[in-house]
Amino acid sequence: MKKKIHGEAAVRVRELPGKSYAALASFFCIALIAASPALAQKKGGTLRLYHNDNPPSTSLHEEATIASVTPFAAIFNNLVVFDPANAHESIDTVIPDLAESWAWDSTNTKLTFKLRQGVKWHDGQPFTAKDVQCTWRMLIGKTETQDFKRNPRKVWYTKLQDVSINGDHEATFELSEPQPSLPVLLASAFSPVYPCHVSQQVMRTKPIGTGPFKFVEFKRGESVRLVRNPEYWKKDRPYLDEITFRMIDSRATRMLAFATGEYDITFPSDVSVPLMKDVKARAPNAICEMTTTGTQINLMVNRVNPPFDNADIRKAMSLALDRKPFNTILMEGLARMGGAMLAKPEGEWGMPEDMVSSLTGYGPNAEKNIAEAQAIMQKLGYSDAKPLQIKIQTRNLPTYRDPAVILTDQLKKVYITSELDILDTPRWYARLAKKDYTIGLNVTGVSVDDPDGNIVENYSCKSERNYTQYCNAEVDRLLVAQSSELDRDKRKKMVWEIERLLVEDAARPIILHSSAANCWQPYVKNFKPHDNSQYNNLRFEEVWLDK
């Protein structure tokens, strides 16, 4: 979807006498060196961003929202990361971070990392392999000092038995069976290394990392401020002196503030497709890229709450979803259609288009689906005269509220009348974590485009982020099998079979995969949005300001 225009300038030099040619060649070499991007980078300045929400906390291991990742990712480092300069994330774009190198053993059950030396935490303490061991022992619950309030990605590491260390600069992840996805899971912005000597209570409010920027302050509901880490282990980085965020609730106010030059970069994927023309009209020099966001709009039904413990009602609600109006109204037809995995062509694991269209409720005949849903509801005693009345809870963001309004209209066709219950971000995630809701309109961000980082996290029986409390033994069996499969093609076929089962079960009906734009001022250099996750390019250590 992302469109790039590449310009080329060619200089032709006719044959000249030796000295003249040498002089001209020397001139061009000097000119090219002077124009080299490596020499053009400037140090200093403050990168100004707005924030569309209020982060629940500063602890990335305990959160599941970009509201926390965007302002706080720059504080931390991972063992490995996705190459920020590569727009598409995959196993092939994973590069070193705190780990200089890594290698599997012959059984593919031990992954050993050689760690950088001389790295310091922001409080001056040395970074060692013990920090790696402590972080992942907390994540898998193998420590007496575990004090995470939430652990949303514990399910990523069900195969991880322990992390052993060899001195200060080597750590080995020991698995019960192969898990080829482990490096990409570790590259997620949600996988930073935490300091062993700092309590989680501190990490929730005043985090300490090894990253390019140090935490200064977080004024809840107002602002966040980070400053350059002068002792960062990566030479001459970061370029910026500071990064500031200011919370702005109104999207119209945010767009206007960006257009007038008050901010340098928009919040990730905050520029909706309909707003793109307005932003470009107000800020014609801004650079904007329309791309898929790595998020999916979905219907959540808490299946333990009557009458939604009835599979027929859940199926009728799924059949009532006409995806085309969502796409047309919200994204002018630029959204992707798919199942639980990110849709092709950006999605690494998405089903082929013909397979998607064959799924229950996905075909072009929306009227047939509605008629089937009406028959189901009528059999259960519902009608226009006797509708099922519900509340639909959703988060107080336009990307949630707008599709929720369309959802309420579509459910009326199958005798379900609803009103919206709008929650701010901390309450929304607290409700989800406690499964304290009945019907929800959610936007699920996929931080890592891999089955273990998506469907395992959202659909396996024991996952903390399985908000609908869906549990299917056959799905769980296939999830375990695909996770250890080393043959990528075989693994894909397993994943597609899981996708089919999830649709048939109306596990968490996917409405569409979103598209949106990111915009930045022309003087912002080295910022590159990624096309299959909006989470993993927010450290800003390579960004500089040409002004």
TIVEXDREN-122172 format. One line per 3 residues: their letters; for each residue x, y, z of C-alpha. Coordinates in Angstrom, 1 decimal, m for minus. Layout:
REM residues N
A) X,Y,Z  ...
***
This chain:
REM residues 547
MKK) 0.0,0.0,0.0  2.8,2.4,0.8  3.8,4.5,m2.2
KIH) 7.3,5.8,m2.7  8.7,8.1,m5.4  12.3,7.8,m6.1
GEA) 14.2,10.5,m8.0  17.4,9.9,m9.8  19.8,12.5,m11.1
AVR) 22.4,11.4,m13.6  25.5,13.5,m14.5  27.3,12.7,m17.8
VRE) 30.9,13.8,m18.1  32.4,13.7,m21.6  36.0,12.7,m22.1
LPG) 38.5,15.3,m21.0  42.3,15.5,m20.9  43.9,13.8,m18.0
KSY) 44.4,16.8,m15.6  41.0,18.3,m16.4  39.3,15.0,m15.9
AAL) 41.1,14.4,m12.6  40.2,17.9,m11.4  36.6,17.4,m12.3
ASF) 36.5,14.0,m10.7  38.0,15.4,m7.5  35.4,18.2,m7.6
FCI) 32.6,15.7,m7.8  34.0,13.5,m5.0  34.2,16.6,m2.7
ALI) 30.7,17.5,m3.7  29.3,14.0,m3.0  31.1,13.8,0.3
AAS) 29.7,17.2,1.3  26.2,16.0,0.4  26.5,12.7,2.2
PAL) 23.6,12.1,4.6  26.1,10.9,7.2  27.7,14.4,7.3
AQK) 24.4,16.3,7.0  22.9,15.0,10.3  22.6,17.7,12.9
KGG) 22.6,17.3,16.7  20.3,19.0,19.1  16.8,20.3,19.2
TLR) 13.5,19.0,20.7  11.2,16.6,18.9  7.7,17.7,19.7
LYH) 4.9,15.2,19.6  1.3,15.3,20.8  m0.4,12.3,22.4
NDN) m4.0,11.3,21.8  m4.5,9.7,25.1  m3.4,9.2,28.7
PPS) m0.8,6.3,29.2  m1.9,3.9,31.9  1.7,3.6,33.2
TSL) 5.3,3.8,32.1  5.9,0.0,32.5  5.9,m1.5,29.0
HEE) 5.9,m5.1,30.3  2.7,m4.5,32.2  0.8,m2.6,29.4
ATI) m0.8,m3.6,26.1  m1.3,m0.2,24.4  0.5,2.1,22.1
ASV) m0.5,4.9,24.5  2.4,3.6,26.7  4.8,2.5,24.0
TPF) 4.9,5.8,22.1  6.1,8.0,24.9  8.3,5.5,26.8
AAI) 9.9,3.1,24.2  12.9,5.5,23.8  13.8,4.9,27.5
FNN) 14.6,1.2,26.9  16.7,m1.2,24.9  15.9,m4.8,23.8
LVV) 18.2,m7.7,23.2  17.3,m7.4,19.5  15.1,m5.0,17.5
FDP) 13.4,m4.7,14.1  15.6,m2.5,11.9  14.0,0.9,12.2
ANA) 15.1,1.8,8.6  13.2,m1.1,7.1  9.5,m0.4,6.7
HES) 8.5,m4.1,6.7  9.2,m6.2,9.8  10.1,m9.9,9.6
IDT) 12.6,m12.4,11.0  15.0,m11.1,8.4  14.9,m7.5,9.7
VIP) 15.8,m8.4,13.3  19.1,m6.7,14.2  21.3,m6.5,17.3
DLA) 20.6,m4.2,20.2  21.9,m5.0,23.7  22.9,m8.4,22.2
ESW) 25.8,m8.2,19.8  25.0,m11.7,18.4  22.9,m14.7,18.9
AWD) 22.8,m18.4,17.9  20.6,m21.5,18.3  22.1,m24.8,19.4
STN) 21.7,m28.0,17.3  18.3,m28.8,19.0  16.8,m25.4,18.3
TKL) 15.9,m25.2,22.0  18.7,m23.0,23.3  19.2,m19.5,22.1
TFK) 22.4,m17.9,23.4  23.0,m14.1,23.3  26.4,m12.4,23.5
LRQ) 25.8,m9.1,25.3  27.4,m5.7,24.9  30.0,m4.6,27.4
GVK) 30.2,m1.2,29.0  26.5,m0.5,28.9  25.0,1.4,31.9
WHD) 21.6,1.9,33.2  20.4,5.5,33.5  21.2,5.5,37.2
GQP) 24.8,4.5,36.5  24.6,0.9,37.4  26.2,m1.6,34.9
FTA) 24.0,m3.7,32.6  24.8,m7.4,32.9  23.3,m10.8,31.9
KDV) 21.7,m10.9,35.3  19.3,m8.2,34.1  18.2,m10.3,31.2
QCT) 17.8,m13.3,33.5  15.7,m11.3,36.0  13.5,m9.7,33.3
WRM) 12.4,m13.0,31.8  12.2,m14.9,35.0  9.7,m12.3,36.1
LIG) 7.8,m12.7,32.9  7.5,m16.5,33.3  6.8,m16.3,37.0
KTE) 10.0,m18.0,38.1  11.0,m15.6,40.8  9.9,m15.0,44.4
TQD) 10.1,m11.2,43.8  7.6,m11.2,40.9  5.5,m8.1,41.4
FKR) 4.0,m7.3,38.0  0.4,m6.2,38.4  m0.3,m7.4,34.9
NPR) 1.6,m9.7,32.6  m0.2,m9.6,29.2  2.6,m11.3,27.3
KVW) 3.4,m14.2,29.6  1.8,m16.5,27.1  4.5,m15.6,24.6
YTK) 7.0,m17.5,26.8  5.1,m20.7,27.7  8.0,m22.7,26.2
LQD) 10.7,m20.8,28.1  11.9,m22.9,31.0  14.6,m20.5,32.2
VSI) 17.3,m18.0,31.3  20.8,m19.2,32.3  23.8,m16.9,32.4
NGD) 27.5,m17.4,31.8  29.3,m14.5,33.4  28.2,m10.9,32.9
HEA) 27.9,m11.0,29.1  26.2,m14.1,28.0  22.5,m15.3,28.5
TFE) 20.8,m18.4,27.2  17.1,m18.8,26.7  16.3,m22.5,27.4
LSE) 13.1,m23.8,25.8  11.1,m27.0,26.3  10.8,m27.3,22.5
PQP) 11.7,m25.2,19.4  10.1,m21.8,19.0  11.3,m20.2,15.8
SLP) 9.4,m17.0,16.6  11.4,m16.2,19.7  13.7,m13.6,18.0
VLL) 10.8,m11.6,16.6  9.0,m11.7,20.0  12.1,m10.3,21.6
ASA) 12.3,m7.6,19.0  8.9,m6.2,20.0  8.8,m2.8,21.7
FSP) 7.0,m4.7,24.5  10.1,m6.7,25.2  12.6,m4.3,26.8
VYP) 15.2,m5.5,29.2  14.5,m4.2,32.7  17.0,m3.4,35.5
CHV) 17.3,m6.1,38.1  17.9,m3.6,40.9  14.8,m1.4,40.4
SQQ) 11.4,m2.4,41.7  8.3,m2.6,39.4  6.6,0.0,41.5
VMR) 9.3,2.5,40.4  9.2,1.2,36.8  5.5,2.1,36.6
TKP) 6.1,5.8,37.4  9.8,6.7,36.9  11.3,4.1,34.6
IGT) 15.0,3.5,34.3  16.4,2.0,31.1  19.6,1.9,29.0
GPF) 18.0,3.6,26.0  18.9,6.7,24.1  16.6,9.0,26.2
KFV) 16.2,9.3,30.0  12.9,9.8,31.7  12.3,13.3,33.3
EFK) 8.6,13.6,34.1  5.1,12.3,33.3  2.3,14.6,34.2
RGE) m0.7,12.4,33.9  m3.2,13.8,31.4  m0.8,16.6,30.5
SVR) 2.7,15.8,29.3  5.8,13.6,29.1  9.4,14.8,28.9
LVR) 12.5,12.8,28.0  16.1,14.0,27.6  19.1,12.8,25.8
NPE) 21.2,10.1,27.5  24.7,11.5,27.3  26.2,8.1,28.2
YWK) 24.3,6.1,25.6  26.3,3.0,24.5  25.7,3.8,20.8
KDR) 28.3,6.3,19.7  26.9,9.8,18.7  23.3,8.8,19.3
PYL) 20.8,10.1,19.8  20.9,13.3,17.8  18.0,15.0,19.6
DEI) 18.4,16.8,23.0  14.8,16.2,24.1  11.5,14.6,23.2
TFR) 8.3,16.1,24.6  4.7,14.9,24.4  1.6,16.8,25.2
MID) m1.8,15.2,25.6  m4.6,16.5,23.4  m8.0,14.9,23.6
SRA) m9.6,16.4,20.5  m8.4,15.0,17.2  m9.5,18.2,15.4
TRM) m7.3,20.2,17.7  m4.4,17.8,17.2  m4.6,18.0,13.4
LAF) m4.8,21.9,13.6  m1.8,22.0,16.0  0.3,19.8,13.7
ATG) m0.7,21.8,10.6  0.3,25.1,12.2  3.8,23.7,13.0
EYD) 3.3,23.3,16.8  4.2,19.6,16.6  6.8,17.7,14.5
ITF) 5.2,14.3,14.1  1.6,13.1,14.4  0.8,10.3,16.9
PSD) 1.1,6.9,15.2  m1.6,6.3,12.6  m3.7,9.3,14.0
VSV) m4.4,10.8,10.6  m7.5,8.9,9.4  m8.1,8.4,5.6
PLM) m10.9,11.0,5.5  m8.7,13.6,7.4  m5.7,13.1,5.1
KDV) m6.8,15.7,2.5  m7.5,18.3,5.1  m4.1,17.8,6.8
KAR) m2.4,18.1,3.4  m4.4,21.2,2.5  m3.5,22.9,5.8
APN) 0.2,21.7,5.8  1.1,21.2,2.1  4.8,20.7,2.9
AIC) 4.2,18.0,5.4  5.3,14.5,4.5  2.5,12.0,4.9
EMT) 2.4,8.2,4.3  m0.8,6.2,4.1  m0.2,2.6,5.2
TTG) m1.7,m0.3,7.0  m1.5,0.2,10.8  m1.1,m3.3,12.1
TQI) m4.4,m2.8,14.0  m7.7,m4.6,13.5  m11.2,m3.5,14.4
NLM) m13.1,m6.4,16.1  m16.2,m7.3,17.9  m15.7,m8.7,21.4
VNR) m18.4,m10.8,23.1  m17.8,m12.0,26.6  m19.2,m15.4,26.1
VNP) m19.6,m16.3,29.8  m22.3,m13.7,30.3  m25.9,m14.7,29.4
PFD) m27.4,m14.6,26.9  m24.1,m14.4,25.0  m23.1,m17.8,26.4
NAD) m25.4,m19.0,23.6  m23.3,m19.8,20.5  m26.3,m19.0,18.2
IRK) m26.5,m15.4,19.3  m22.7,m14.9,18.8  m23.0,m16.4,15.3
AMS) m25.9,m14.0,14.5  m23.9,m11.0,15.6  m21.0,m12.2,13.5
LAL) m23.2,m12.6,10.4  m24.7,m9.1,11.0  m21.3,m7.5,10.2
DRK) m21.3,m6.0,6.7  m17.6,m5.0,6.3  m18.0,m3.0,3.2
PFN) m19.7,0.0,4.9  m17.1,0.1,7.6  m14.4,0.2,5.0
TIL) m16.1,2.8,2.8  m17.1,5.2,5.7  m14.1,4.9,7.9
MEG) m11.3,4.4,5.3  m12.6,5.1,1.9  m12.0,1.5,0.8
LAR) m8.3,1.4,1.8  m8.7,m1.1,4.7  m7.7,m4.7,4.3
MGG) m10.0,m7.7,4.8  m8.7,m10.7,6.7  m8.9,m12.9,9.7
AML) m7.0,m12.8,13.0  m3.6,m12.5,11.4  m2.7,m9.3,9.6
AKP) m4.1,m9.3,6.0  m2.0,m9.6,2.9  m0.1,m8.1,1.3
EGE) 1.5,m6.4,4.3  0.8,m9.3,6.6  3.4,m12.0,6.7
WGM) 0.9,m14.8,7.6  m2.4,m13.6,6.1  m4.6,m15.9,4.2
PED) m4.9,m15.7,0.4  m7.8,m13.5,m0.7  m9.9,m16.4,m2.1
MVS) m9.6,m18.2,1.3  m10.7,m15.0,3.1  m13.8,m14.5,0.9
SLT) m14.8,m18.2,1.6  m15.0,m17.6,5.3  m18.4,m17.5,7.0
GYG) m19.8,m14.0,6.8  m17.0,m12.6,4.6  m18.6,m13.3,1.2
PNA) m20.1,m10.5,m1.0  m23.7,m11.5,m0.2  m24.4,m9.4,2.9
EKN) m28.2,m9.7,2.5  m28.0,m13.5,2.7  m25.9,m13.2,5.9
IAE) m28.4,m10.8,7.4  m31.3,m13.1,6.6  m29.6,m16.0,8.2
AQA) m28.8,m13.9,11.3  m32.4,m12.8,11.5  m33.7,m16.4,11.3
IMQ) m31.4,m17.3,14.2  m32.6,m14.5,16.4  m36.2,m15.1,15.6
KLG) m35.8,m18.7,16.6  m34.5,m17.4,20.0  m37.6,m15.2,20.4
YSD) m36.2,m11.8,19.3  m37.9,m9.4,16.8  m38.3,m5.7,16.0
AKP) m41.1,m5.7,18.7  m38.9,m7.6,21.2  m35.3,m6.7,20.6
LQI) m32.2,m7.7,22.6  m31.0,m4.6,24.4  m27.3,m4.3,25.2
KIQ) m24.6,m1.8,26.0  m21.5,m1.7,23.8  m18.4,m0.6,25.7
TRN) m15.5,1.0,23.8  m12.5,3.3,24.4  m12.8,7.0,24.2
LPT) m10.9,7.5,20.9  m12.3,8.2,17.4  m10.7,5.0,16.1
YRD) m13.0,3.1,18.5  m16.0,5.3,18.7  m16.6,5.8,15.0
PAV) m16.8,2.0,14.1  m18.8,1.5,17.3  m21.5,3.8,15.9
ILT) m21.6,1.8,12.7  m21.8,m1.4,14.7  m24.8,m0.3,16.6
DQL) m26.6,0.5,13.3  m25.8,m2.9,11.8  m26.9,m4.8,14.9
KKV) m30.4,m3.2,14.7  m31.0,m5.3,11.5  m30.8,m8.5,13.6
YIT) m33.0,m7.2,16.5  m30.2,m6.0,18.8  m30.5,m2.4,20.0
SEL) m27.6,m0.9,21.8  m26.2,2.2,23.4  m22.5,3.1,23.7
DIL) m20.6,3.2,27.0  m17.5,5.2,26.4  m14.5,4.6,28.7
DTP) m11.2,6.4,29.1  m8.1,4.4,28.4  m7.1,3.4,32.0
RWY) m10.7,2.3,32.8  m11.0,0.5,29.4  m7.9,m1.6,29.9
ARL) m8.8,m2.3,33.5  m12.2,m3.6,32.5  m10.7,m5.8,29.8
AKK) m8.1,m7.2,32.1  m10.8,m8.1,34.6  m13.2,m9.4,31.8
DYT) m15.6,m6.9,33.3  m17.7,m6.2,30.2  m20.3,m8.0,28.0
IGL) m20.0,m6.5,24.5  m17.1,m4.4,23.3  m15.9,m2.7,20.1
NVT) m12.1,m3.1,20.2  m9.1,m2.1,18.1  m6.4,m4.7,18.6
GVS) m2.9,m3.6,17.9  m0.6,m6.4,16.7  2.8,m5.5,18.1
VDD) 4.6,m8.4,16.3  3.3,m9.9,13.0  3.7,m13.5,14.0
PDG) 1.2,m16.1,15.1  2.8,m16.4,18.6  2.6,m12.7,19.0
NIV) m1.0,m12.4,17.8  m3.3,m15.4,17.8  m1.6,m17.2,20.8
ENY) m1.8,m13.9,22.7  m5.5,m13.2,21.9  m7.1,m16.6,21.6
SCK) m5.3,m19.3,23.6  m7.3,m20.5,26.6  m4.9,m19.3,29.3
SER) m3.8,m16.0,27.8  m4.3,m12.9,30.0  m5.3,m11.0,26.8
NYT) m8.0,m13.5,25.8  m10.6,m10.9,26.7  m13.6,m12.8,25.3
QYC) m12.7,m15.9,27.4  m12.8,m18.0,24.2  m11.4,m21.5,24.7
NAE) m11.2,m24.3,22.1  m9.1,m27.3,22.8  m8.5,m28.0,19.1
VDR) m7.4,m24.4,18.5  m5.0,m24.6,21.5  m3.6,m27.9,20.1
LLV) m2.9,m26.3,16.8  m1.4,m23.2,18.4  1.1,m25.3,20.2
AQS) 1.9,m27.3,17.1  2.4,m24.2,14.8  4.6,m22.5,17.4
SEL) 7.2,m25.3,17.3  7.1,m25.9,13.5  10.3,m25.0,11.8
DRD) 9.0,m25.3,8.3  7.4,m21.9,7.5  5.1,m23.2,4.8
KRK) 3.7,m26.0,7.1  3.3,m23.4,9.8  1.3,m21.1,7.6
KMV) m1.1,m23.9,6.7  m1.7,m24.6,10.4  m2.3,m20.9,11.1
WEI) m4.9,m20.8,8.3  m6.7,m23.7,9.7  m6.8,m21.9,13.1
ERL) m8.1,m18.8,11.4  m11.0,m20.9,9.9  m11.9,m22.3,13.3
LVE) m11.8,m18.9,14.9  m14.3,m17.5,12.3  m16.6,m20.5,12.6
DAA) m16.6,m20.1,16.4  m17.2,m16.3,16.2  m14.2,m16.1,18.6
RPI) m13.6,m12.4,18.1  m15.0,m11.4,14.7  m12.6,m9.2,12.8
ILH) m14.3,m6.4,11.0  m11.3,m5.0,9.1  m7.6,m4.3,9.2
SSA) m7.1,m0.5,9.5  m5.2,1.9,7.3  m4.2,5.4,8.3
ANC) m1.5,8.0,7.7  1.5,9.2,9.6  2.6,12.8,8.9
WQP) 5.8,14.7,9.9  7.3,18.0,9.1  9.8,18.1,6.2
YVK) 12.7,19.0,8.6  12.2,15.7,10.5  14.7,13.3,9.1
NFK) 15.2,9.5,9.4  11.6,8.8,10.6  10.1,5.7,8.9
PHD) 6.7,4.2,9.8  6.5,0.5,9.5  3.8,m1.2,7.4
NSQ) 2.9,m4.3,9.6  3.3,m2.8,13.1  3.0,0.8,14.4
YNN) 4.8,m0.2,17.7  8.4,m0.9,16.8  9.8,2.3,15.3
LRF) 9.3,4.7,18.2  12.8,5.0,19.8  13.7,8.0,17.7
EEV) 17.5,7.5,18.2  18.2,8.0,14.5  15.8,11.0,14.1
WLD) 17.3,14.4,13.6  16.0,17.9,12.8  17.2,19.8,9.8
K) 16.5,23.2,11.1
***
